[in-house]
């Protein structure tokens, strides 16, 4: 069994935001392997975050971002469970990243269920018309339309979009990662994006 130094525990805590005892336990479980301990804490944190999904997130902040010499501006409300977490660097950094992402990617809504029924119906109608023109058999239309709608939701909703700073990760995955690190439920309540001339 590897001996776990206070320095290692502190480094793991700095890198993950997890509690001291959790860090010590993770290092013990992984025989002092820092990277394995990080993976272990992330896995446990993601599980905890999923359990906390039913909790009320009534604290948080409204973040802002101004881009392109004042041509684009964003306000975003991000909620968490406690004022303590709202003041952490990890949470504040997430809010900044989300506001910057919204400025760059211009999502239409936070989640697919937030899109208006008219927008969703119009998109579905366009896909049906495309399939009618393509001559593909009608029995496979539902499957194709479902796939196209899922792609539409991923491209046009904040939670489904790939994060502009790390396209291998969706915004939803980014929020889950920060939520796992803080041990609290984090959610985007709403946002507003303003662009000169729009």
C-alpha positions, 0 to 999 in steps of 0.5 A: 500500500502506497503512503499518501502524503498531504501534498498529494491529497492537496494536489488532488483536491486542487485538481478536482475540487473534491473534499479532503477525505474523498481525495485521501480515500481515492488515492488510497483506493488507487495506491497513490496513482494521481490520474487513476484517483482523478478518474475515480473521483470523476466517476463517483462525482458523476454518479452523485451529480445524477443523484442530485438531479432532483434537488432544487438549484435556487442559488447561482449567478447571472454571467455576461460576455461581450464579444467582437468589440461590443457587437454581441452580448450575452446574459446567462443565468446558471443555478446551483444549490448553495451560495458557497458553490456559486462563488467558487472558481470552478462555477464562475469559470463555467458561467464565463465559458457558457456565456462565451459559448452562447455568443459564439454558437448562438443556440436557439434554446437551452434544451430541446423541450424549450424550442417552440412547437412551431419551430419543431413542427416546421423542421419535421415538415421540411424533413418529410418533404425532403424524403418525399422528394428523395423517393425513399420508402415511406416505412423508413421515414420515421427512423430517418426523421428521428435521426435528423431531429436529434441532429437538429436538437444537438446543433440548436440547443445549448445542452446538445451543442459541442463546447466551442473550447472542447468540441469532443465534449457537449455543454451538457457533459461540461456541466455534469463534469463541473457538477461532479466536481462541486458535488451540487446540481448545476443547471442553466436556467435561461440566457439572452443573446443580443447582436447588433442588427438582429 
